[in-house]
Amino acid sequence: MPKNRKLDRPVILGIVGDSAAGKSTLTAGIANVLGADRVATICTDDYHAYDRKERAANGLSALDPRCNHVDILEQHIRLLRDGHPILKPIYNHSTGTLDRPEYVEPKEYIILEGLLGYSTRAMRDCYDVKVYLEPEEDLRVAWKIHRDTTKRGYTEEQVIKQLEHRVHDSEHFIRPQRTFADMVVSFYRPEGQGEETGAKLNVRHTLRPTLPHPDLTPIVEGSKHGIRLELARDTDGKPVDVLDISGEVDDRRAMAMEDLVWNLIPEASHLRDNLGRFTDVNNTQATSHPLALSQLLITYHLVKAALGHYAV
């Protein structure tokens, strides 16, 4: 595909991960930078086939493909990619019920985030960029307990029981999707900071050669200041680049990396905005450099795809 020729279809980003892996937080920041008028965000969990009571009665978890209208999701991704509107179902996470569907028109960018977005070949073939979120497991558990007890009406005991019930489904249905991602994003706690859940978390990006990742050498070469890039082996033994960003990275170094990436996509300089914002466990607004840089690196790929630099 020729350079600098804009696509005549939406650019589609997938963000997949287990429950409470941080998908919505990552998605919100990317959508905020690109602009609400240019982004359609779809939660693939809306395609649950059963409400919360029905799942409890039939013994299936929301992680099981049999508990979701995967075939309809496939159709809807293809329709959106081809420029057609959809009538999207809605699963209400607060009440556990299925609500009235929503009319969604395609926009320049489409972000699909949820549990099973890479579970079939038909869906995977529609994405321009695929991200898998894989936080440290103890951290994910802490995030899930906090979210489900404060926003979804569960008790801590119920959340822990649900996590135990879902171990099999996580292993068999969610984690295998990791292999299809262009980027694996893993937030983890710094050594000796077992209680950290927010701004000071580190992040590790596993960058696969399925996308041409930006050259970060000017920032990371010889760096001992919170950003490190190394060649490594992935879980399947294949070579990957691994980018580590410390939660303690200083403002100057983080800004230098932001400047480098934005300069690689000058066509999108007008999009520049504050990244890395999130609501912490105390329900206050906070900012994380590792989160901001993660959102920016993904945005870089979306802009490159929109300019026709990537072909799917």
Residue pairs with C-beta under 8 A, 6 or more apart in sequence:
1 308
1 309
1 310
1 311
2 308
3 307
3 308
3 309
4 307
4 308
5 307
5 308
6 306
6 307
6 308
7 305
7 306
7 307
7 308
9 81
9 82
9 83
10 40
10 80
10 81
10 83
10 106
10 107
10 108
10 109
10 110
11 108
11 109
11 110
11 128
11 129
11 302
11 305
11 306
12 77
12 80
12 81
12 109
12 110
12 111
12 112
12 126
12 127
12 128
12 129
13 30
13 109
13 110
13 111
13 112
13 127
13 128
13 129
13 130
13 131
13 298
13 302
14 112
14 113
14 117
14 118
14 123
14 124
14 127
14 129
14 130
14 131
15 23
15 26
15 27
15 111
15 112
15 113
15 114
15 117
15 131
15 133
16 23
16 113
16 114
16 115
16 116
16 117
16 118
16 130
16 131
16 132
16 133
16 174
16 177
16 181
17 23
17 115
17 132
17 133
17 134
17 135
17 174
18 63
18 115
18 133
18 140
18 170
18 174
18 175
19 62
19 63
19 115
19 140
19 144
19 166
20 140
20 141
20 143
20 144
20 147
20 148
21 133
21 134
21 135
21 140
21 143
22 133
22 135
22 143
22 187
23 113
23 114
23 133
24 43
24 113
25 278
25 291
26 113
26 131
26 133
26 185
26 291
26 294
26 295
26 298
27 41
27 111
27 113
29 275
29 276
29 277
29 278
29 291
29 292
29 295
30 39
30 111
30 295
30 298
30 299
30 302
31 39
31 41
31 109
31 111
32 273
32 275
32 277
33 271
33 272
33 273
33 275
33 295
33 296
33 299
34 108
34 109
34 271
34 299
34 302
35 271
37 107
38 107
38 108
38 109
39 107
39 108
39 109
39 110
39 111
40 80
40 104
40 105
40 106
40 107
40 109
40 110
40 111
41 110
41 111
41 113
42 76
42 80
42 88
42 104
42 110
42 111
42 112
42 113
43 91
43 112
43 113
43 114
44 68
44 73
44 112
44 113
44 114
44 115
44 116
44 117
45 62
45 91
45 93
45 114
45 115
46 88
46 89
46 90
46 91
46 114
47 68
47 69
47 70
47 72
47 73
47 89
47 91
48 55
48 62
48 67
48 68
48 69
48 89
48 91
48 98
49 66
49 67
49 68
49 69
50 58
50 60
50 67
51 91
51 96
51 97
51 98
52 95
52 96
52 97
53 96
55 61
55 62
55 67
60 66
60 67
61 67
61 162
61 165
61 166
61 169
62 68
62 115
63 115
63 116
63 166
63 169
63 170
63 173
63 174
64 169
64 173
65 116
65 119
65 173
68 115
68 116
69 89
70 116
70 119
70 120
70 123
72 89
73 116
73 123
74 120
74 122
74 123
76 86
76 88
77 112
77 123
77 126
78 122
78 126
79 85
79 86
80 86
80 104
80 106
80 110
81 106
81 110
81 126
83 106
84 106
85 103
85 104
85 105
85 106
86 103
86 104
87 101
87 102
87 103
87 104
88 101
88 102
88 103
88 104
89 98
89 101
90 98
90 99
90 100
90 101
90 102
91 97
91 98
91 99
92 98
92 99
93 151
93 152
94 151
94 152
94 153
95 153
96 152
108 306
109 302
109 306
112 127
115 173
115 174
116 173
116 174
116 177
117 123
117 127
117 177
118 124
118 127
118 130
118 132
118 177
118 180
118 181
119 173
119 177
124 130
124 180
125 312
126 312
127 312
128 301
128 302
128 305
128 310
128 312
129 182
129 183
129 211
129 298
129 301
129 302
129 305
129 310
130 180
130 181
130 182
130 183
131 181
131 182
131 183
131 184
131 185
131 298
132 177
132 178
132 180
132 181
132 183
132 184
132 185
133 184
133 185
133 186
134 178
134 184
134 185
134 186
135 143
135 186
135 187
135 188
136 186
136 187
136 188
136 189
138 189
138 194
139 187
139 188
139 189
139 197
139 201
141 163
142 197
143 197
144 159
144 163
145 156
145 159
145 160
146 197
146 281
148 154
148 158
148 159
148 162
149 155
149 156
149 159
150 283
154 162
178 184
178 235
179 236
181 208
182 207
182 208
182 210
182 211
182 301
183 205
183 206
183 207
183 208
183 211
183 297
183 298
184 205
184 206
184 208
185 203
185 204
185 205
185 294
186 203
186 204
186 205
186 206
187 201
187 202
187 203
187 290
187 291
188 201
188 202
188 203
188 204
189 196
189 201
189 202
190 196
190 200
190 201
190 202
190 246
190 247
190 248
193 200
196 247
197 280
197 281
198 278
198 280
198 281
198 286
198 288
199 247
199 280
199 286
199 287
199 288
200 247
200 248
200 288
201 247
201 288
201 290
202 244
202 245
202 246
202 247
202 290
203 244
203 245
203 247
203 290
203 291
203 293
203 294
204 242
204 243
204 244
204 245
205 242
205 243
205 244
205 245
205 294
205 297
206 232
206 234
206 240
206 241
206 242
207 213
207 240
207 241
207 242
207 243
208 234
208 238
208 240
209 239
209 240
211 301
211 310
212 304
212 309
212 310
213 241
213 297
214 260
214 261
214 264
214 297
214 300
215 264
216 227
216 229
216 243
216 257
216 260
216 261
217 229
218 260
219 227
219 253
219 256
219 257
219 260
220 227
220 228
220 229
220 243
223 253
225 249
225 250
225 253
226 245
226 246
226 248
226 249
226 250
226 253
226 254
227 243
227 244
227 245
227 246
227 249
227 253
227 257
228 243
228 244
229 241
229 242
229 243
229 244
230 241
230 242
230 244
231 239
231 240
231 241
231 242
232 239
232 240
232 241
232 242
233 239
233 240
234 240
245 289
245 290
245 293
245 294
246 290
247 288
247 289
247 290
249 289
249 290
251 289
254 289
254 292
254 293
257 293
258 275
258 292
258 293
258 296
261 293
261 296
261 297
261 300
262 268
262 269
262 272
262 296
264 300
265 300
265 303
265 304
267 303
267 307
268 299
268 303
271 299
271 303
274 287
274 292
275 291
275 292
275 293
275 295
275 296
276 287
276 288
276 289
276 290
276 291
276 292
276 293
276 295
277 285
277 286
277 287
278 285
278 286
278 287
278 288
278 291
279 285
279 286
280 286
301 310
304 310
